[in-house]
Amino acid sequence: MRVELKLKSLAARTVFAFGFLAVLLLFIFSILTLLGNAVARGAGEPAAAEFAASIAPNEPFAYYAAGWYLERSMRPEDLPRSLEMYEKAAALEPNDYLLWLEFGKALERNGKPEEAEKALRHAAETAPNYSEVLWTLGNVLIRNGKDEEGFAHIRRAVEGNSKFGPPAASLAWDLFEGDIDRVIATVGDSSAVKAAMAGFLARQEKYREAIAMWKSLPGQEIREEHREAGNQLLQTLLGAKRYAAAAEVQAMLSDDGPKVAEVTNGGFEKDVSVDEPGVFEWNIQAGKNPAVGISVEQKREGGKSLALIFEGRSTGAFRTISQAVAVLPGVEYRFEAFLKTELETDKTMFWEIADAVSGEVLASTPAVPASSGWAPVSAVFSTKDGSEGVIIRLVREKCVGSECRIAGRAWIDGVSIKKVEQG
């Protein structure tokens, strides 16, 4: 069915014409806006971004992209133009705190601190709880000589997002020349700040202060909110070979963490992993001789032991079994382990205790007999001053030729380290 539009007067025709023209202009404007936005997002150079801004003069992102590319063109003459583009983008969206944040950053980068402060204050008024804005404004205020107000914003930024904790601690540390009390008083004493300060202090080799700061945190928060900070602190301490401090941190991160002067899983009641075990867990060297696994058939106490099965090859190759143990420096300890053996060999095995820092062997047990029921081997050793860790390891006796042949089975249980009581 055909419908015929009838225009009965000049006024009606005029209204129709203007309406059609308005719709056409709106359509063209929308197309140009979409095109400008698309060109801006795909622009790879200032010229393309500026073209996008010229065809979409009301599209803030086109101006932002033009400013971004102009600023990075490495041509000094483009810097004033880049700030002009940033300013136009922000002006088009007075309530878009992200555009005002980028505008403020650009002003600060281009040596306009007072104007940057003004732009960032506007961003903070628009988004008063956004940590990125608070952090940036706080830093600009401090650089503008307004330390007290600046740190007030930085404290709020850290409380809102813990990622700002480490740089906040570093900033205050440099400003107050390592005065920990002033740093805490300035940056704040929230859990987020304390967790960040613990890691920062460890990186400054202030290990005792780092542990004290970490231990001041509530235990539940450590495991839930600050686990990542705790793992970073743990890696810093391990890298510095501060094993006693590292054991304390790891124990606070888990229910069954290591303890100082205590062999982890010394009775082998838990499984032993050969794939990426922790530092304070049993580490079993890659290889096939001996085969290693948990035994429920043989045990001295508890329900399990560690079984070693040798194939009888004439070789000196041996899978070392070891563990790092946190200890206190300058202390005398007694190492003890129980073994049951059913071996055919001229040379068996013994335990070795070495300093975890220097690698120096501190003591060795006698070699285990080739065949015996459950029997202990032990050794007394003293830790080095300043050293917080030892490595205990089961190793093969030195052998040559046929005397290296070893066949049969052995079991290990009850591995321990205990402080020797004086007197």
Helices and strands as residue ranges (DSSP letters): H 10-42, H 46-55, H 60-71, H 78-92, H 97-109, H 113-126, H 131-143, H 147-160, G 162-164, H 165-175, H 180-187, H 191-203, H 207-215, H 219-224, H 227-239, H 243-253, E 283-284, E 291-295, E 305-314, E 321-326, E 332-345, E 349-355, E 361-364, E 371-382, E 389-396, G 401-404, E 405-419
